[in-house]
Amino acid sequence: MDQCRCHAIVLAVMDFRDNDRIVTLCTLPHGKLRGVAKGAKKSVRRFGGALEPFAHLEVELTLREGLSSLHSADIVTVFPHIREDLLKIGHAGYAVELTDRLLPEAAPVPRLFRLLAAYLEYLDGATASPSDRRFFEVNLLNILGYRLALDHCGRCGVDLAPTAERRIGAAGAVHCPACGRTGRILSPPAVALLEGALRTGRFGVVNFPASLLPEVAPLIDGAIAAHLSRPLNSLTFLRQVDPDLGLSV
């Protein structure tokens, strides 16, 4: 058993027994882990209001296989401006649920922790937008090894020039015109934006305009859905607070 103190972002919280909680964390050094916070419902001194979804904490843990023990949590930030806005809450909730569902346990991925922290920090100070959510998704897939393959056909393997016509296939693949005659078109400007998103992890640098979001949405949604065993609960909430999002995952 190893004890550690590290930065973590809360992905999920559930009640356990009478006074305890099970907390799922994305930690900087250890990746995703689940821990039992004993007495969390009553202990203001050790936990206070820290154990809330998408809060950024500094936690003290005893690491174990299966369930670790969470001894204390100090708040770095709860992203207060996110919590004042239902749409921001929806986007933040989606980000942590997607991270929880795609990140395997006990697999340290510091880049993913930094991406999630950067998205929440950016969302705390900016308007929630589908463009930033798509930027987060593209980079999340890339970090986890599910990088969108835009430069060759996912079926026959032929190289695709930047100006070549592409069609969107299943599971987030792109096809050449010969292999994807019935798929939706992915235009060169949309490809250029996706490639730009893969070259930087800085939010606000790449913007997907409303005219191109309908093109990139099925590609990204297909790539995410290929790695999910069931729909994301957070998307239901997002549709309720913004019915015009047109989400398809």
C-alpha positions in Angstrom: 0.0 0.0 0.0 1.4 3.4 -1.0 0.3 6.7 0.3 0.4 9.8 -1.9 -0.8 13.3 -2.2 -1.7 14.4 -5.7 -3.8 16.6 -7.9 -7.1 15.1 -9.1 -10.3 16.0 -10.9 -13.6 14.4 -9.7 -15.2 12.3 -12.4 -18.1 10.8 -10.4 -19.4 10.5 -6.9 -21.8 7.9 -5.4 -23.1 7.3 -1.9 -21.9 4.2 -0.2 -23.3 2.8 3.0 -24.6 5.3 5.5 -21.9 7.9 5.7 -19.3 7.0 3.0 -18.9 7.9 -0.7 -17.1 6.3 -3.6 -15.3 8.8 -5.6 -13.9 8.3 -9.1 -10.9 10.5 -9.8 -8.7 11.4 -12.7 -5.3 11.9 -11.0 -2.2 13.4 -12.5 0.3 10.7 -11.5 -1.9 7.6 -11.4 -4.6 8.1 -14.0 -8.2 7.0 -13.1 -8.9 5.4 -9.8 -11.8 4.9 -7.4 -11.5 5.5 -3.7 -13.7 5.2 -0.6 -14.1 8.4 1.3 -15.1 7.2 4.7 -17.4 9.5 6.7 -17.5 11.9 3.7 -21.2 12.8 4.4 -20.4 14.1 7.8 -16.7 15.1 7.8 -16.6 18.8 7.0 -13.0 19.1 8.2 -11.6 16.4 5.8 -13.8 16.8 2.8 -16.2 19.8 3.2 -17.9 20.5 -0.2 -14.9 19.1 -2.2 -16.4 15.9 -3.5 -18.4 17.3 -6.3 -18.2 16.4 -10.0 -15.5 18.2 -12.0 -13.9 19.8 -8.9 -10.1 20.1 -9.1 -8.6 18.9 -5.8 -5.4 18.0 -4.0 -6.1 14.6 -2.4 -4.4 12.4 0.1 -4.8 8.7 -0.8 -3.7 5.2 0.2 -3.4 3.4 -3.1 -4.8 -0.2 -3.3 -5.9 -2.5 -6.1 -9.6 -2.0 -6.6 -10.8 0.6 -4.2 -8.2 3.0 -2.8 -8.8 5.0 0.4 -9.4 8.7 0.2 -8.3 10.4 3.5 -8.7 14.1 2.7 -9.4 16.5 -0.1 -8.3 20.2 -0.4 -10.0 22.3 -3.1 -7.9 23.8 -5.8 -10.9 25.1 -7.6 -14.5 24.0 -8.0 -14.8 26.2 -11.2 -17.5 28.5 -9.7 -18.5 30.1 -13.0 -19.3 26.8 -14.5 -21.6 26.0 -11.6 -23.6 29.2 -12.2 -24.6 28.2 -15.8 -26.7 25.2 -16.7 -25.1 24.9 -20.2 -21.6 25.0 -18.8 -22.6 22.4 -16.2 -23.8 20.2 -19.1 -20.5 20.6 -21.0 -18.4 20.0 -17.9 -20.5 17.0 -16.9 -20.1 15.6 -20.4 -16.3 16.0 -20.3 -15.9 14.2 -17.0 -18.3 11.4 -18.0 -16.6 10.8 -21.3 -13.2 10.8 -19.5 -14.5 8.3 -17.0 -15.9 6.0 -19.7 -12.9 6.0 -22.0 -10.0 6.1 -19.6 -9.0 2.7 -18.2 -8.3 2.4 -14.5 -4.7 2.7 -13.2 -3.3 3.9 -16.5 -1.3 7.1 -15.9 -2.1 9.6 -18.7 -0.8 13.0 -17.5 -1.6 14.6 -20.9 -5.3 13.7 -20.4 -5.4 15.1 -16.9 -3.9 18.4 -18.3 -6.4 18.4 -21.2 -9.4 18.0 -18.9 -8.1 20.6 -16.5 -7.5 23.0 -19.3 -10.9 22.5 -20.7 -12.6 23.1 -17.4 -10.5 26.2 -16.8 -11.3 27.5 -20.2 -15.0 26.7 -19.8 -15.0 28.5 -16.4 -14.1 31.8 -18.2 -15.8 31.4 -21.6 -19.1 30.7 -23.1 -19.9 27.0 -23.5 -19.7 26.2 -27.2 -20.0 23.1 -29.4 -16.7 24.1 -31.0 -14.7 23.8 -27.8 -16.5 20.5 -26.9 -15.4 19.1 -30.3 -11.9 20.4 -29.8 -11.8 18.5 -26.4 -13.1 15.3 -28.0 -10.6 15.3 -30.8 -7.7 15.8 -28.4 -9.1 13.2 -25.9 -9.3 10.6 -28.7 -5.8 11.4 -29.8 -4.3 11.1 -26.3 -6.0 7.8 -25.7 -4.6 6.3 -28.9 -7.8 6.7 -31.0 -6.5 9.5 -33.2 -8.7 10.4 -36.1 -7.0 9.0 -39.3 -7.6 11.7 -41.9 -4.8 11.2 -44.4 -5.7 7.7 -45.7 -8.8 5.6 -46.5 -9.9 3.5 -43.6 -10.9 0.7 -45.9 -8.4 0.4 -48.8 -5.6 2.4 -47.2 -4.9 4.7 -50.1 -3.3 8.0 -49.2 -5.6 11.0 -49.3 -4.3 14.4 -50.4 -5.4 17.5 -48.4 -7.8 18.5 -51.2 -9.1 15.0 -51.9 -12.7 14.2 -51.4 -13.4 12.2 -48.3 -16.5 10.3 -47.1 -17.4 9.5 -43.5 -17.5 5.8 -42.7 -18.4 3.9 -39.6 -16.6 4.2 -36.3 -15.0 7.5 -37.1 -13.2 6.3 -40.3 -12.7 8.3 -43.5 -13.1 6.7 -46.9 -11.9 7.6 -50.3 -14.8 8.2 -52.9 -14.4 4.6 -54.3 -14.9 3.0 -50.8 -17.4 5.4 -49.4 -19.8 6.3 -52.2 -22.8 6.8 -49.9 -21.1 8.4 -46.8 -21.4 12.0 -45.9 -18.8 14.3 -47.4 -16.0 15.7 -45.3 -14.7 18.8 -47.0 -11.1 19.9 -47.2 -11.8 22.9 -44.8 -13.2 20.6 -42.2 -10.2 18.3 -42.6 -7.9 21.2 -42.2 -9.6 22.3 -38.9 -9.5 18.7 -37.5 -5.8 18.5 -38.4 -5.2 21.9 -36.7 -7.0 20.7 -33.6 -4.6 17.7 -33.5 -1.6 20.0 -33.6 -2.4 22.0 -30.5 -3.9 21.4 -27.1 -4.7 25.1 -26.5 -8.3 26.0 -26.3 -9.4 29.0 -28.3 -6.8 28.5 -31.0 -9.0 26.4 -33.3 -12.6 27.3 -33.9 -15.1 25.1 -35.7 -17.6 27.5 -37.3 -21.3 26.6 -37.3 -21.1 25.8 -41.1 -18.6 23.0 -40.5 -19.9 21.5 -37.3 -22.4 19.3 -39.1 -19.6 17.8 -41.1 -17.2 17.0 -38.2 -19.9 15.9 -35.8 -20.7 12.5 -37.4 -17.0 11.7 -37.7 -16.1 12.5 -34.1 -19.4 11.0 -32.7 -18.7 7.8 -34.6 -15.2 7.6 -33.3 -16.4 8.0 -29.7 -19.4 5.6 -30.1 -17.0 2.9 -31.3 -15.5 2.8 -27.8 -18.7 3.1 -25.7 -20.8 0.2 -24.5 -23.8 2.4 -23.7 -25.0 6.0 -24.3 -23.6 8.8 -22.1 -26.1 10.1 -19.5 -24.7 13.6 -19.7 -25.9 14.0 -23.3 -29.5 13.7 -22.1 -29.0 16.7 -19.8 -27.3 18.6 -22.6 -30.2 18.1 -24.9 -32.6 19.4 -22.2 -30.7 22.6 -21.6 -29.9 23.2 -25.3 -32.3 21.2 -27.6 -30.6 22.7 -30.7 -27.2 21.0 -30.1 -28.0 18.2 -32.5 -25.9 15.7 -30.6 -25.9 12.2 -32.0 -23.8 10.1 -29.6 
